[in-house]
Amino acid sequence: MKSKKIYEEFEKLAIKMNFKIIHGIGDFDGGLCNLNGDDFIVLNKKKPIEQRLKVLVSVFNKLDLENKFLVPGLREYIKLDQKN
């Protein structure tokens, strides 16, 4: 699965799990944020897509995805990161 498609699948998963993805610019990598009870994933849109995917996979690796439907390519991408 190509990086852009994986990124799109992460965006769909975030929506299903009630996370809002925020794209910002600055001196940061990104990560999970909770503000006033709302969950956000903050990504630096100036970083390459591979960097943004690393942030997304690190966030979703911390969550329970066992009972969530993931397209096989996305599930495999997440599992590969867990092994590294």
C-alpha distances in whole Angstrom, upper triangle without the diagonal:
4,7,8,6,7,10,11,10,12,15,15,16,18,20,20,22,24,23,23,21,24,23,26,27,29,29,27,23,23,23,24,28,30,33,36,34,30,27,25,22,23,21,22,21,22,20,17,14,13,16,16,13,15,18,16,15,18,20,18,19,22,22,23,19,21,22,19,17,13,10,10,6,8,11,10,9,12,14,13,15,18,18,19
4,6,5,6,9,10,11,12,14,16,17,18,20,21,23,25,23,23,20,22,21,23,24,26,27,25,21,21,22,24,27,30,32,35,33,30,27,24,21,22,19,20,18,19,17,14,11,11,14,14,11,14,17,15,15,18,20,18,20,23,23,24,21,23,25,22,19,16,13,13,9,10,14,13,11,14,16,15,16,19,20,19
4,5,5,6,9,10,10,12,14,15,16,19,20,21,22,20,20,17,19,17,20,21,23,23,21,18,18,18,20,24,26,29,32,31,27,24,21,18,18,15,16,15,16,14,10,7,7,11,10,8,11,13,12,12,15,17,16,17,21,21,23,20,23,24,21,19,16,14,14,11,10,14,13,10,13,15,14,14,18,19,18
4,5,5,6,9,10,11,13,14,15,17,19,20,21,19,18,15,17,15,18,20,22,23,21,18,18,19,21,23,26,28,31,30,26,23,20,17,18,15,16,13,15,14,11,8,9,12,11,9,13,14,13,14,17,18,17,19,22,22,24,21,24,25,21,19,16,14,15,12,12,15,15,13,15,18,17,17,20,22,21
4,5,5,6,9,10,11,12,14,16,17,18,20,19,18,16,18,18,21,22,25,26,24,21,20,20,21,24,26,28,31,29,26,23,21,18,19,17,18,16,19,17,15,11,12,15,13,11,14,16,13,14,18,18,16,18,21,21,22,19,21,22,18,16,13,11,12,9,9,13,13,11,14,17,16,17,20,21,21
4,5,5,6,9,10,10,12,14,15,16,18,17,17,15,17,17,20,22,24,24,22,18,17,17,18,21,24,26,29,27,24,21,19,16,17,15,17,16,18,16,14,10,10,13,11,8,11,13,10,10,14,14,13,15,18,17,19,16,18,19,16,14,11,10,11,8,6,10,10,8,10,13,13,13,16,18,18
4,5,5,6,9,10,11,13,14,15,17,14,14,11,14,13,16,18,20,21,19,16,15,15,16,19,21,24,26,25,22,18,16,13,14,12,14,12,15,13,12,8,9,11,8,6,10,11,8,10,13,13,12,15,17,17,19,17,20,21,17,16,13,12,14,11,9,12,14,11,12,15,15,15,17,20,19
4,5,5,6,9,10,11,13,14,15,14,14,12,14,14,17,20,22,24,22,19,17,17,18,20,22,24,26,25,21,19,16,14,15,14,16,14,17,16,15,11,13,15,12,10,14,14,11,13,16,15,14,17,19,18,20,17,20,20,16,15,12,11,14,12,10,13,15,13,14,18,18,18,20,23,23
4,5,5,6,9,10,11,12,14,13,14,13,16,16,20,22,25,26,23,20,18,17,17,20,22,24,26,24,21,18,16,14,16,15,18,17,20,19,17,13,14,16,13,11,14,14,11,11,15,14,12,15,17,16,17,14,16,16,13,11,8,8,10,9,7,10,12,11,12,15,16,16,18,20,21
4,5,5,6,9,10,10,12,11,11,10,13,14,17,20,22,23,20,17,15,13,14,16,18,21,23,21,18,15,13,11,13,12,15,15,18,16,16,12,13,14,10,8,11,11,7,8,12,10,9,12,14,13,15,12,15,16,12,12,9,10,12,11,8,10,13,11,10,14,15,14,16,19,19
4,5,5,6,9,10,11,9,9,7,11,12,15,18,21,22,20,17,15,14,14,16,17,19,22,20,16,14,12,10,12,11,14,14,17,17,16,13,14,15,11,11,14,12,9,11,14,12,11,15,16,15,17,15,18,18,14,14,12,12,15,14,11,14,16,14,14,18,19,18,20,23,23
4,5,5,6,9,10,10,10,10,14,15,19,22,25,26,23,21,18,17,16,18,19,21,23,21,17,15,14,13,15,15,18,18,21,20,20,16,18,18,15,14,16,16,12,13,16,14,12,16,17,15,16,14,16,16,12,11,10,10,14,14,11,13,16,15,15,18,20,19,21,24,24
4,5,5,6,9,8,10,11,14,16,20,23,25,26,23,20,17,15,14,16,17,20,22,19,16,13,13,12,15,15,19,19,22,21,20,17,18,18,15,13,15,14,10,11,14,12,9,13,14,12,12,10,13,12,9,9,8,10,13,13,10,11,14,13,12,15,18,17,18,21,22
4,5,5,6,5,7,7,11,13,17,20,22,23,20,18,15,13,11,13,14,16,18,16,13,10,9,8,12,13,16,17,20,19,19,17,17,17,14,13,15,13,9,11,13,10,9,13,13,11,13,11,15,15,11,12,11,13,16,16,12,14,17,15,14,17,19,18,19,22,23
4,5,5,6,7,8,12,15,18,22,24,26,23,21,18,16,14,15,15,17,18,16,12,11,10,11,14,15,18,18,22,22,22,19,20,20,17,16,18,16,13,15,17,14,13,16,17,14,15,14,17,16,12,13,13,15,18,18,15,16,20,19,17,20,23,21,22,26,26
4,6,8,10,12,16,18,22,25,27,29,26,23,20,18,16,17,17,19,20,17,14,12,13,13,17,18,22,22,25,25,25,21,22,22,19,18,20,18,14,16,17,15,12,16,16,13,13,11,14,12,9,10,10,13,16,17,14,15,19,18,17,19,22,21,22,25,26
4,6,9,11,15,18,21,24,26,27,24,22,18,15,13,14,14,16,17,14,11,9,11,11,15,17,21,21,25,24,24,21,22,22,18,17,18,16,13,14,15,12,10,13,13,10,11,10,13,12,9,11,12,15,18,18,15,15,19,18,16,19,21,20,20,24,25
4,7,10,13,16,19,23,25,26,23,21,18,15,13,13,12,13,14,11,8,7,9,10,14,16,20,21,24,24,25,22,23,22,19,18,20,17,14,16,17,13,13,16,15,13,14,13,16,15,13,14,15,18,21,21,18,19,22,21,19,22,24,23,23,27,27
4,6,9,13,16,19,21,22,19,18,14,12,9,10,10,11,13,11,8,5,5,7,10,12,16,17,21,20,21,19,20,19,15,16,17,14,11,14,14,11,11,14,14,12,14,14,17,17,14,16,16,18,21,21,17,18,21,20,17,21,23,21,21,25,25
4,6,10,13,16,18,20,18,17,13,12,10,10,10,11,13,12,8,6,5,6,8,11,14,15,18,19,20,18,20,18,15,15,17,14,12,15,16,13,13,17,16,15,17,17,21,20,17,19,18,20,23,22,19,20,23,21,19,23,25,22,23,27,27
4,7,10,13,16,17,15,14,10,10,9,10,12,13,16,15,11,9,6,5,6,7,10,11,15,15,16,14,16,15,11,12,14,11,10,13,14,12,13,16,16,16,18,18,22,22,19,19,18,19,22,21,17,19,22,19,18,22,23,21,22,25,25
4,6,10,12,15,13,12,9,10,10,10,12,12,15,15,12,10,7,6,5,6,8,9,13,13,16,14,17,15,12,14,15,12,12,16,16,14,15,19,19,19,22,21,25,25,22,23,21,23,25,24,20,23,25,22,21,24,25,23,24,28,27
4,7,10,13,11,11,9,11,12,13,15,16,19,19,16,14,10,9,6,5,6,5,9,10,13,12,15,13,10,13,15,12,12,16,17,15,17,20,20,21,24,23,27,28,24,25,23,24,26,24,21,23,25,22,21,25,25,23,25,28,26
4,7,10,9,10,9,12,13,13,16,16,19,20,17,16,12,11,7,6,5,6,8,10,13,14,16,14,11,15,16,13,14,18,18,17,19,22,22,23,26,26,30,31,28,28,26,27,29,27,24,26,28,24,24,27,27,24,27,29,28
4,7,8,10,10,13,16,16,19,19,22,23,21,19,15,14,10,8,5,6,6,9,12,14,16,14,12,16,17,15,16,20,20,19,22,24,24,26,29,29,33,34,31,31,29,30,31,29,26,28,29,26,25,29,28,26,28,30,28
4,6,9,10,13,16,16,19,19,22,24,22,20,17,15,11,10,7,9,8,10,14,16,17,14,14,17,17,15,17,21,20,19,23,24,24,26,30,30,34,35,32,33,31,32,33,31,28,30,31,27,26,30,29,26,28,30,28
4,7,9,13,16,16,19,20,24,25,23,21,18,16,12,11,8,11,10,10,14,16,17,13,14,17,16,14,17,20,19,19,22,24,24,26,29,30,34,35,33,34,31,32,33,31,28,30,30,27,26,29,28,24,26,29,26
4,6,9,12,13,17,18,21,22,20,18,15,13,9,8,7,10,10,9,13,14,15,11,11,14,13,11,14,17,15,15,19,20,20,22,26,26,30,32,29,30,28,29,30,28,25,26,27,24,22,25,25,21,23,25,23
4,7,11,13,16,18,22,22,20,17,14,11,8,7,6,9,10,8,11,12,12,8,8,11,9,7,11,13,12,12,16,17,17,19,23,23,27,29,26,27,25,26,27,24,21,23,23,20,19,22,21,17,19,22,19
4,7,9,13,15,18,19,16,13,10,7,5,5,6,10,11,10,12,12,13,9,8,10,10,6,9,12,10,10,13,15,15,16,20,21,24,26,24,25,23,24,25,23,20,21,22,19,18,21,21,17,19,22,20
4,7,10,13,17,16,14,11,8,6,5,7,9,13,15,13,15,14,14,11,9,11,10,6,7,10,8,7,10,12,11,13,17,18,21,23,21,22,20,22,24,22,18,19,21,18,16,19,19,16,17,20,19
4,7,10,13,13,11,7,6,5,6,9,12,15,18,16,18,17,17,15,12,13,12,9,9,11,9,6,9,11,10,11,15,16,20,21,19,21,20,22,24,23,19,19,21,19,16,19,20,17,18,21,20
4,6,10,10,8,6,5,6,7,11,13,16,19,18,21,20,20,18,15,16,16,12,12,15,13,10,13,15,13,13,17,18,22,23,21,23,22,25,27,26,22,23,25,23,20,23,24,21,21,25,24
4,7,6,5,5,6,9,10,14,17,19,22,22,24,23,24,21,19,20,19,16,15,17,16,12,15,17,14,14,17,19,22,23,21,24,23,26,28,28,24,24,27,25,22,25,27,24,24,27,27
4,5,5,7,8,11,12,15,18,20,23,23,26,25,26,23,21,22,22,18,18,21,19,16,18,21,18,18,21,22,26,26,24,26,26,29,31,31,27,28,30,28,26,29,30,27,27,31,30
4,6,9,11,14,15,19,21,24,27,27,30,29,30,27,24,26,26,22,21,24,22,19,21,23,20,20,22,24,27,26,25,28,28,31,33,33,30,30,33,31,28,31,33,30,30,34,34
4,7,10,13,15,19,22,24,27,27,29,28,29,27,24,24,24,21,20,22,21,17,18,21,18,17,19,21,24,23,22,24,25,28,31,31,27,27,30,29,26,29,31,28,28,32,32
4,7,10,12,16,19,21,24,24,26,25,26,24,21,22,22,18,17,20,19,15,16,19,17,16,18,19,22,22,20,22,23,25,28,28,24,25,28,26,24,27,29,26,26,30,30
4,7,10,13,17,19,22,21,23,22,22,20,17,18,18,15,13,16,15,11,13,15,14,12,15,16,20,19,18,20,20,23,25,25,21,22,24,23,20,23,25,23,23,26,26
4,6,10,13,15,18,18,20,18,19,17,14,15,16,12,11,14,14,10,12,15,14,14,17,17,21,21,19,20,20,22,24,24,20,21,24,21,19,22,24,21,22,26,25
4,6,10,12,15,15,16,15,16,14,10,12,12,9,8,11,11,8,10,13,13,13,16,16,20,21,18,20,18,20,22,21,17,19,21,18,16,20,21,18,19,23,22
4,7,9,12,12,14,14,15,12,9,12,12,9,9,13,12,10,13,16,15,16,19,20,24,24,22,23,21,23,25,23,20,21,23,20,18,22,22,20,21,24,23
4,6,9,8,11,10,12,9,6,9,10,7,8,12,12,11,14,16,17,18,21,21,24,25,23,23,21,22,24,22,18,21,22,19,18,21,21,18,20,23,22
4,5,6,9,10,11,9,7,11,12,10,11,15,15,14,17,19,20,21,24,24,28,29,26,27,24,25,26,24,21,23,24,21,20,24,23,20,23,25,23
4,5,8,8,11,10,8,11,13,12,13,16,17,17,19,21,22,23,26,25,29,30,27,27,24,24,26,23,21,24,24,21,21,25,24,22,24,27,25
4,7,9,11,10,9,13,14,13,15,18,19,19,21,23,24,26,29,28,32,33,30,30,27,27,28,25,23,26,26,23,23,26,25,23,26,28,25
4,6,8,6,7,10,11,11,13,15,16,17,19,20,22,24,27,26,30,31,28,28,25,25,26,23,21,23,23,20,20,23,22,19,22,24,22
4,5,5,7,9,10,11,13,15,16,17,19,20,22,24,27,26,29,30,27,27,24,23,24,20,19,21,21,17,18,21,20,18,21,23,20
4,5,5,6,9,10,10,12,14,15,16,18,20,21,24,23,26,27,24,23,20,19,20,17,15,18,18,14,16,19,17,16,19,21,19
4,5,5,6,9,10,10,12,14,15,16,19,20,23,22,24,26,24,23,20,19,19,16,14,17,16,12,13,16,14,13,16,18,15
4,5,5,7,9,10,11,13,15,15,17,19,22,22,25,27,24,24,21,21,21,18,16,18,18,14,14,17,16,13,16,18,16
4,5,5,6,9,10,11,12,14,16,17,20,20,23,25,22,22,19,19,20,17,15,17,17,14,14,17,16,14,17,19,17
4,5,5,6,8,10,10,12,14,16,18,17,20,22,19,19,16,16,16,14,11,13,14,10,10,13,13,11,14,16,15
4,5,5,6,9,10,10,13,15,18,17,20,22,20,20,17,18,18,15,13,14,14,10,10,13,12,9,11,14,12
4,6,5,6,9,10,11,13,17,16,20,22,19,20,18,19,20,17,14,15,16,13,11,15,14,11,13,16,14
4,5,5,6,8,10,11,14,13,17,19,16,17,14,15,17,15,11,13,14,11,9,13,13,11,13,16,15
4,5,5,6,9,10,13,12,15,17,15,16,13,14,15,13,10,10,11,8,6,9,10,7,9,12,12
4,6,5,7,9,12,13,16,18,17,18,16,18,18,16,13,13,14,11,9,11,12,8,9,12,11
4,5,6,7,11,11,15,17,15,17,15,17,18,17,14,14,15,13,10,13,14,11,12,15,15
4,5,5,8,8,11,13,11,13,12,14,15,14,11,10,13,11,8,11,13,11,11,14,15
4,6,8,8,11,14,13,15,13,15,15,15,12,10,12,11,7,8,11,8,7,11,12
4,7,9,12,14,14,16,15,18,19,19,15,14,16,14,11,12,14,12,10,14,15
4,6,9,11,10,13,13,16,17,18,14,13,15,15,11,13,16,14,12,16,17
4,6,8,8,12,12,16,16,18,15,12,15,15,12,13,16,15,13,16,18
4,6,5,8,8,12,13,14,11,9,12,13,10,11,15,14,13,16,18
4,6,8,9,13,13,15,13,10,13,15,12,12,15,16,14,17,19
4,7,9,13,14,16,14,12,15,17,15,15,19,19,18,20,23
4,6,10,12,14,12,10,14,15,13,14,18,18,17,20,22
4,7,9,12,10,9,12,14,13,14,17,18,18,21,23
4,6,8,6,6,9,11,10,12,14,15,16,18,20
4,6,6,6,9,10,11,13,14,16,17,19,21
4,5,5,6,9,10,10,12,14,15,17,19
4,6,5,6,9,10,11,13,14,16,17
4,5,5,6,9,10,11,13,15,16
4,5,5,6,9,10,11,13,15
4,5,5,6,9,10,11,13
4,6,5,7,9,10,11
4,5,5,6,9,10
4,5,5,7,9
4,5,5,7
4,5,5
4,6
4
